[in-house]
Amino acid sequence: MSKKRKKWLNRLLKLSLLLAVIFILTIVISTDFFRSFGSTVRGDDLVRLKRSPHFNGKTFANPVATQVIPKFTFWGMMKRWWSEKGERRPRKPLAIATPHADEFRNPPPTGIRLAWLGHSTVLLEVEGVRILTDPVWAKRCSPSSLAGPKRFHPPPLAIDDLPHLDAIIISHDHYDHLDRTAVKKLACRGVLFITSLGVGSHLKKWGIPPRQIRELDWWESHTLDSGSITITATPARHFSGRGLSRNRTFWSSWVILGKSKRIFFCGDTGMFPGFTEIAEKYSPFDLTLLKIGAYDRFWPDVHLHPRETLEVNRILQGKTMLPIHWGTFNLAFHPWQEPIQTLLHAAKGQPGQIITPRPGQVVDLDHLPAFPPWWEE
């Protein structure tokens, strides 16, 4: 090998090492020195996990055989991501609503009021109690602040402008449902976090006091201090993980029971027989918060298709359904409007009503307004 060629290869090696160092440093810094990944479950928390009938000693499992994303599909997914050029993001900024503080000044004495803040984040007011689901305010649902799916629209309401909260439900630990920066800021209010087994380890890692955390296994319940609302973790068909390992923490759907009102929040789930069991115990529901987005043939077991969502609502005897888990992040290959269009088309003649408020719109279930198709504007 000539001296000139050796010199060129030596320079190339140095450049490659420099780029590798820059890449690693970028990852480290953009994930806040890996803090975004959370923590593994240890000590007494691990002892409790091992008592769960859904934990096999190493990981949690679904009650039915479930395929998440097959390993052999990775390159196929990458090919589709670059080759399929569907409208996976809005072409123009979305016209969202901006709630005013006065709209939350007095909680509804009866009935249910809500504001969908995007994806699976919903501000619920039921029988004088305020509950926030899966709070995500981040620009990207990713461990990195520089890469990952970016929001279609800003959060309609700043965290500082949220009214008093009585509880926050976190269904599981995926980045589009658990935002580290948001929960740290919300924890300063002293609010109670109710979540699935194992997820509390992330919260404790981020400095949230254990007294503000309640972890529940399926069919376990917690009654809020008001005494009027009970929150129960119920089955779901999904998976978990924020780092390289999967299913070390649990996932749940949720039932919110008041003295006269019943609400179901699906969290993240695919179709499975567990909905029938939930219905037998708790239906009918006054309101169901059901996911309709981020489905695909590569992961049919863990995300509902809109037509399956309608079937779930029928099983649960949902009187009013709020479609969630769409219109905020690009998490699948389908066009961003397709979930709501498919849902409404398939829902013609189906029982129950579907409400489609724009993000940030405050809705009183006792006085429903008309809902124009804002996604087509």
RODO-2510 file (C-alpha; in nm, 4 decimals, decimal comma):
residues 377
     n   res          X          Y          Z
     1     m     0,0000     0,0000     0,0000
     2     s     0,1389     0,3381    -0,1023
     3     k     0,2215     0,6082     0,1537
     4     k    -0,0338     0,8373    -0,0083
     5     r    -0,3093     0,5751     0,0288
     6     k    -0,2131     0,5044     0,3923
     7     k    -0,2232     0,8739     0,4691
     8     w    -0,5689     0,9046     0,3094
     9     l    -0,7021     0,6051     0,5043
    10     n    -0,5605     0,7450     0,8271
    11     r    -0,7411     1,0749     0,7694
    12     l    -1,0632     0,8886     0,6873
    13     l    -1,0348     0,6883     1,0098
    14     k    -0,9825     1,0027     1,2168
    15     l    -1,2782     1,1713     1,0480
    16     s    -1,4965     0,8656     1,1136
    17     l    -1,3975     0,8617     1,4796
    18     l    -1,4697     1,2327     1,5099
    19     l    -1,8133     1,1903     1,3527
    20     a    -1,8845     0,8951     1,5823
    21     v    -1,7908     1,1009     1,8888
    22     i    -2,0100     1,3902     1,7708
    23     f    -2,2984     1,1490     1,7085
    24     i    -2,2681     0,9915     2,0541
    25     l    -2,2419     1,3304     2,2254
    26     t    -2,5483     1,4517     2,0350
    27     i    -2,7481     1,1503     2,1551
    28     v    -2,6276     1,1940     2,5127
    29     i    -2,7087     1,5649     2,5256
    30     s    -3,0390     1,5448     2,3344
    31     t    -3,1678     1,2763     2,5755
    32     d    -3,0601     1,4874     2,8752
    33     f    -2,7761     1,2476     2,9480
    34     f    -3,0084     0,9449     2,9069
    35     r    -3,2490     1,0691     3,1772
    36     s    -3,5352     1,0552     2,9262
    37     f    -3,5111     0,6755     2,9265
    38     g    -3,6257     0,6614     3,2874
    39     s    -3,5244     0,3841     3,5246
    40     t    -3,5413     0,0100     3,5698
    41     v    -3,7586    -0,1334     3,8458
    42     r    -3,5619    -0,2288     4,1569
    43     g    -3,5999    -0,3129     4,5248
    44     d    -3,9456    -0,3190     4,6806
    45     d    -4,1010    -0,2073     4,3527
    46     l    -3,9606    -0,5153     4,1805
    47     v    -4,0916    -0,7364     4,4598
    48     r    -4,4410    -0,6028     4,3965
    49     l    -4,4080    -0,6579     4,0224
    50     k    -4,3203    -1,0216     4,0819
    51     r    -4,6446    -1,0684     4,2725
    52     s    -4,8467    -0,9701     3,9663
    53     p    -5,0043    -1,2648     3,7817
    54     h    -4,9186    -1,0837     3,4567
    55     f    -4,5426    -1,0703     3,5294
    56     n    -4,3358    -1,3783     3,4408
    57     g    -4,0343    -1,2840     3,6505
    58     k    -3,8677    -1,0782     3,3771
    59     t    -4,1383    -0,9061     3,1739
    60     f    -4,5116    -0,8393     3,1591
    61     a    -4,7274    -1,0241     2,9078
    62     n    -5,0664    -0,9831     2,7450
    63     p    -5,3422    -1,2324     2,8287
    64     v    -5,3537    -1,3415     2,4629
    65     a    -5,0681    -1,4096     2,2220
    66     t    -4,9555    -1,0724     2,0859
    67     q    -4,7112    -0,9790     1,8133
    68     v    -4,5713    -0,6288     1,8524
    69     i    -4,3511    -0,5413     1,5532
    70     p    -4,1777    -0,8448     1,3986
    71     k    -3,8012    -0,8034     1,3705
    72     f    -3,7974    -0,9068     1,0064
    73     t    -4,0157    -0,6086     0,9116
    74     f    -3,7580    -0,3440     1,0103
    75     w    -3,6113    -0,2935     0,6637
    76     g    -3,9559    -0,3183     0,5105
    77     m    -4,0706    -0,0401     0,7403
    78     m    -3,7730     0,1760     0,6487
    79     k    -3,8445     0,1232     0,2806
    80     r    -4,2084     0,2184     0,3255
    81     w    -4,1159     0,5235     0,5333
    82     w    -3,9125     0,6666     0,2477
    83     s    -4,1145     0,5384    -0,0488
    84     e    -4,4742     0,5911     0,0643
    85     k    -4,5342     0,9638     0,0357
    86     g    -4,8859     0,9904     0,1734
    87     e    -4,9965     1,3061     0,3523
    88     r    -4,8773     1,1974     0,6943
    89     r    -4,8584     1,5566     0,8213
    90     p    -5,0948     1,8526     0,7705
    91     r    -4,9916     2,0785     0,4855
    92     k    -5,0850     2,3898     0,6822
    93     p    -5,0964     2,4791     1,0524
    94     l    -5,4055     2,3402     1,2220
    95     a    -5,6642     2,5812     1,3569
    96     i    -5,6767     2,4717     1,7195
    97     a    -5,8786     2,6275     1,9991
    98     t    -5,7253     2,8155     2,2912
    99     p    -5,9169     2,7542     2,6127
   100     h    -5,9685     3,0495     2,8445
   101     a    -5,9073     3,0213     3,2171
   102     d    -6,2675     3,1285     3,2879
   103     e    -6,3924     2,8121     3,1170
   104     f    -6,2447     2,6078     3,4018
   105     r    -6,3081     2,8471     3,6879
   106     n    -6,6088     2,6548     3,8170
   107     p    -6,6238     2,2769     3,7631
   108     p    -6,9512     2,1403     3,6284
   109     p    -7,1718     2,0513     3,9273
   110     t    -7,3141     1,7595     3,7312
   111     g    -7,2212     1,5933     3,4067
   112     i    -6,8872     1,5820     3,2286
   113     r    -6,6742     1,8527     3,0715
   114     l    -6,3589     1,7887     2,8695
   115     a    -6,0900     1,9426     2,6547
   116     w    -5,8907     1,7221     2,4178
   117     l    -5,5401     1,8705     2,4194
   118     g    -5,4032     1,6417     2,1477
   119     h    -5,3115     1,2745     2,1028
   120     s    -5,4084     1,0978     2,4298
   121     t    -5,3957     1,4046     2,6536
   122     v    -5,7442     1,4918     2,7779
   123     l    -5,8474     1,7270     3,0563
   124     l    -6,1542     1,5699     3,2175
   125     e    -6,3924     1,7277     3,4668
   126     v    -6,6414     1,4877     3,6200
   127     e    -6,8584     1,5517     3,9235
   128     g    -6,6359     1,8365     4,0389
   129     v    -6,3094     1,6420     4,0005
   130     r    -6,0403     1,7209     3,7412
   131     i    -5,8312     1,4433     3,5866
   132     l    -5,5621     1,4702     3,3184
   133     t    -5,4761     1,1692     3,1008
   134     d    -5,1353     1,0841     2,9507
   135     p    -4,9865     1,4359     2,9677
   136     v    -4,7582     1,5091     2,6701
   137     w    -4,6435     1,8647     2,6012
   138     a    -4,3145     1,7812     2,4266
   139     k    -4,2462     1,8961     2,0707
   140     r    -4,1355     1,5412     1,9881
   141     c    -4,2562     1,2089     2,1282
   142     s    -3,9045     1,0734     2,1475
   143     p    -3,6220     1,0375     2,3996
   144     s    -3,4332     1,2954     2,1927
   145     s    -3,5163     1,6648     2,1683
   146     l    -3,3635     1,6721     1,8183
   147     a    -3,5157     1,3694     1,6457
   148     g    -3,8431     1,1810     1,6415
   149     p    -4,2077     1,2519     1,5486
   150     k    -4,2813     1,6230     1,5816
   151     r    -4,6136     1,7748     1,6896
   152     f    -4,8583     1,8939     1,4234
   153     h    -4,9757     2,1747     1,6499
   154     p    -4,8609     2,3398     1,9747
   155     p    -5,0320     2,2347     2,2974
   156     p    -5,3602     2,4301     2,3155
   157     l    -5,3025     2,5056     2,6840
   158     a    -4,9742     2,5710     2,8641
   159     i    -4,9051     2,3601     3,1713
   160     d    -4,8983     2,6758     3,3838
   161     d    -5,2489     2,7631     3,2591
   162     l    -5,4032     2,4303     3,3585
   163     p    -5,6651     2,4551     3,6336
   164     h    -5,6284     2,2693     3,9631
   165     l    -5,5901     1,8942     3,9050
   166     d    -5,7000     1,6158     4,1376
   167     a    -5,5219     1,3320     3,9582
   168     i    -5,3159     1,2425     3,6513
   169     i    -5,3522     0,9039     3,4823
   170     i    -5,0516     0,7645     3,2948
   171     s    -5,1516     0,4549     3,1000
   172     h    -4,7989     0,3291     3,0197
   173     d    -4,4452     0,4508     2,9594
   174     h    -4,4196     0,5081     2,5821
   175     y    -4,2949     0,8527     2,4823
   176     d    -4,6240     0,9600     2,3245
   177     h    -4,7994     0,8933     2,6579
   178     l    -4,5369     0,9853     2,9183
   179     d    -4,3477     1,3131     2,8777
   180     r    -4,0679     1,3480     3,1347
   181     t    -4,0515     1,7273     3,1276
   182     a    -4,4292     1,7633     3,1561
   183     v    -4,4705     1,5278     3,4527
   184     k    -4,1826     1,6923     3,6385
   185     k    -4,3481     2,0302     3,5973
   186     l    -4,6902     1,8937     3,6920
   187     a    -4,5456     1,7213     3,9988
   188     c    -4,4616     2,0613     4,1461
   189     r    -4,8367     2,1091     4,1973
   190     g    -4,8421     1,8164     4,4388
   191     v    -5,0869     1,6299     4,2148
   192     l    -5,1322     1,2525     4,2431
   193     f    -5,0076     1,0308     3,9569
   194     i    -5,2003     0,7068     3,9041
   195     t    -5,0250     0,4674     3,6717
   196     s    -4,9516     0,1069     3,5781
   197     l    -4,7145    -0,1190     3,7691
   198     g    -4,3488    -0,0307     3,7204
   199     v    -4,4046     0,3129     3,5668
   200     g    -4,3581     0,4701     3,9082
   201     s    -3,9873     0,3830     3,8868
   202     h    -3,9505     0,6333     3,6027
   203     l    -4,1325     0,8985     3,8022
   204     k    -3,9177     0,8428     4,1108
   205     k    -3,6037     0,8592     3,8955
   206     w    -3,7163     1,2025     3,7809
   207     g    -3,7604     1,3287     4,1362
   208     i    -4,1330     1,2805     4,1925
   209     p    -4,1988     1,1895     4,5588
   210     p    -4,3376     0,8368     4,6178
   211     r    -4,6305     0,9876     4,8125
   212     q    -4,7557     1,1344     4,4827
   213     i    -4,7508     0,7992     4,3001
   214     r    -5,0041     0,5150     4,2983
   215     e    -4,9184     0,2113     4,0851
   216     l    -5,2017    -0,0272     4,0034
   217     d    -5,2231    -0,3755     3,8598
   218     w    -5,5250    -0,4713     3,6506
   219     w    -5,8498    -0,4609     3,8520
   220     e    -5,6882    -0,2641     4,1346
   221     s    -5,8508     0,0679     4,2261
   222     h    -5,7733     0,3957     4,3987
   223     t    -6,0367     0,6330     4,5366
   224     l    -5,9442     1,0012     4,5238
   225     d    -5,9463     1,2130     4,8388
   226     s    -6,2787     1,3653     4,7367
   227     g    -6,4310     1,0217     4,7909
   228     s    -6,6546     1,0595     4,4877
   229     i    -6,4257     0,9245     4,2143
   230     t    -6,2640     0,5811     4,1920
   231     i    -6,0034     0,5028     3,9250
   232     t    -5,9448     0,1396     3,8278
   233     a    -5,6712    -0,0099     3,6086
   234     t    -5,8246    -0,2495     3,3570
   235     p    -5,6766    -0,4794     3,0905
   236     a    -5,5279    -0,3600     2,7631
   237     r    -5,3356    -0,5329     2,4830
   238     h    -5,0137    -0,3470     2,4237
   239     f    -4,6453    -0,3343     2,5256
   240     s    -4,4046    -0,0963     2,6998
   241     g    -4,0485     0,0302     2,7022
   242     r    -3,8484     0,3511     2,6858
   243     g    -3,5007     0,2099     2,6329
   244     l    -3,3655    -0,1056     2,4735
   245     s    -3,5742    -0,3424     2,6864
   246     r    -3,9455    -0,4068     2,6442
   247     n    -4,2279    -0,4943     2,8795
   248     r    -4,0462    -0,4307     3,2093
   249     t    -4,3351    -0,2012     3,3060
   250     f    -4,7078    -0,2637     3,2622
   251     w    -4,9792    -0,1041     3,0460
   252     s    -5,3468    -0,0518     3,1278
   253     s    -5,6776     0,0890     3,0213
   254     w    -5,8722     0,2818     3,2842
   255     v    -6,2215     0,3086     3,4281
   256     i    -6,3218     0,6305     3,6061
   257     l    -6,6280     0,5837     3,8263
   258     g    -6,8192     0,8689     3,9824
   259     k    -7,1395     0,8579     4,1820
   260     s    -7,3453     0,8674     3,8640
   261     k    -7,0986     0,8952     3,5720
   262     r    -6,8755     0,6318     3,4137
   263     i    -6,5810     0,7013     3,1826
   264     f    -6,3492     0,4606     3,0004
   265     f    -5,9999     0,5630     2,8840
   266     c    -5,8355     0,3016     2,6629
   267     g    -5,4735     0,4179     2,6976
   268     d    -5,3050     0,2275     2,4146
   269     t    -5,4394    -0,1082     2,3010
   270     g    -5,5252    -0,3494     2,0272
   271     m    -5,8396    -0,5572     1,9943
   272     f    -5,8808    -0,8429     2,2434
   273     p    -6,1495    -1,0227     2,4483
   274     g    -6,0685    -0,8187     2,7609
   275     f    -6,3134    -0,5496     2,6516
   276     t    -6,5988    -0,7907     2,7095
   277     e    -6,4832    -0,8519     3,0656
   278     i    -6,4544    -0,4779     3,1285
   279     a    -6,8052    -0,4288     2,9904
   280     e    -6,9470    -0,7011     3,2123
   281     k    -6,8091    -0,5272     3,5205
   282     y    -6,8640    -0,1585     3,4400
   283     s    -7,0748    -0,0799     3,1331
   284     p    -7,2567     0,1226     3,0167
   285     f    -7,0225     0,4223     2,9925
   286     d    -7,1285     0,7834     2,9615
   287     l    -6,8026     0,8666     2,7842
   288     t    -6,5345     0,6561     2,6164
   289     l    -6,1924     0,7910     2,5178
   290     l    -6,0853     0,5513     2,2428
   291     k    -5,7819     0,5517     2,0165
   292     i    -5,8239     0,5542     1,6404
   293     g    -5,4777     0,6348     1,5033
   294     a    -5,1334     0,4864     1,4353
   295     y    -5,2581     0,1500     1,3062
   296     d    -5,0821    -0,0603     1,0426
   297     r    -5,0621    -0,4135     0,9044
   298     f    -4,7178    -0,4486     1,0646
   299     w    -4,8614    -0,4118     1,4180
   300     p    -5,2304    -0,5127     1,4069
   301     d    -5,2304    -0,6644     1,7573
   302     v    -5,1354    -0,3565     1,9596
   303     h    -5,3245    -0,0640     1,7991
   304     l    -5,6937    -0,0420     1,7173
   305     h    -5,8115     0,0237     1,3638
   306     p    -6,1009     0,2759     1,3551
   307     r    -6,3477     0,0011     1,2628
   308     e    -6,2282    -0,1982     1,5646
   309     t    -6,2698     0,1128     1,7767
   310     l    -6,6370     0,1237     1,6844
   311     e    -6,6724    -0,2400     1,7877
   312     v    -6,5030    -0,1666     2,1210
   313     n    -6,7417     0,1210     2,1829
   314     r    -7,0360    -0,1075     2,1037
   315     i    -6,9073    -0,3721     2,3464
   316     l    -6,8589    -0,1113     2,6193
   317     q    -7,1995     0,0428     2,5492
   318     g    -7,0432     0,3850     2,5177
   319     k    -7,3037     0,6592     2,4884
   320     t    -7,0565     0,9260     2,3716
   321     m    -6,7142     0,8565     2,2225
   322     l    -6,4187     1,0939     2,1955
   323     p    -6,1656     0,9695     1,9363
   324     i    -5,8074     1,0161     2,0597
   325     h    -5,4535     0,9119     1,9598
   326     w    -5,4640     1,0896     1,6230
   327     g    -5,4102     1,4347     1,4737
   328     t    -5,0980     1,5225     1,6740
   329     f    -4,8001     1,3023     1,5804
   330     n    -4,6956     1,1120     1,2677
   331     l    -4,6640     0,7604     1,4107
   332     a    -4,7788     0,5390     1,1214
   333     f    -4,7924     0,5210     0,7417
   334     h    -5,1537     0,6256     0,6929
   335     p    -5,2501     0,9851     0,6019
   336     w    -5,3000     1,1915     0,9155
   337     q    -5,6735     1,2532     0,8504
   338     e    -5,7512     0,8921     0,7557
   339     p    -5,8378     0,7658     1,1072
   340     i    -6,1177     1,0180     1,1669
   341     q    -6,2472     0,9915     0,8098
   342     t    -6,2580     0,6119     0,8297
   343     l    -6,4218     0,6206     1,1716
   344     l    -6,7002     0,8602     1,0737
   345     h    -6,7695     0,6778     0,7498
   346     a    -6,7938     0,3398     0,9253
   347     a    -7,0006     0,4857     1,2116
   348     k    -7,3053     0,5704     0,9985
   349     g    -7,6009     0,3899     1,1486
   350     q    -7,4025     0,2743     1,4521
   351     p    -7,5308     0,3319     1,8088
   352     g    -7,3805     0,6055     2,0244
   353     q    -7,2570     0,9481     1,9262
   354     i    -6,9071     1,0553     1,8288
   355     i    -6,7802     1,3994     1,9227
   356     t    -6,4967     1,5558     1,7232
   357     p    -6,3841     1,8753     1,8973
   358     r    -6,0775     2,0479     1,7630
   359     p    -5,7754     2,0349     1,9968
   360     g    -5,8327     2,2695     2,2894
   361     q    -6,2092     2,3051     2,2446
   362     v    -6,3927     2,2824     2,5756
   363     v    -6,6997     2,0581     2,5558
   364     d    -6,9821     2,0040     2,8067
   365     l    -7,1448     1,6674     2,7425
   366     d    -7,4793     1,8023     2,8624
   367     h    -7,4723     2,0836     2,6036
   368     l    -7,3008     1,9541     2,2910
   369     p    -7,2348     2,2018     2,0095
   370     a    -7,2058     2,1210     1,6400
   371     f    -6,8649     1,9850     1,5394
   372     p    -6,7501     2,0995     1,1933
   373     p    -6,4810     1,8845     1,0241
   374     w    -6,1878     2,1033     1,1292
   375     w    -5,9365     1,8526     0,9881
   376     e    -6,0591     1,9421     0,6370
   377     e    -6,0168     2,3174     0,6767
***
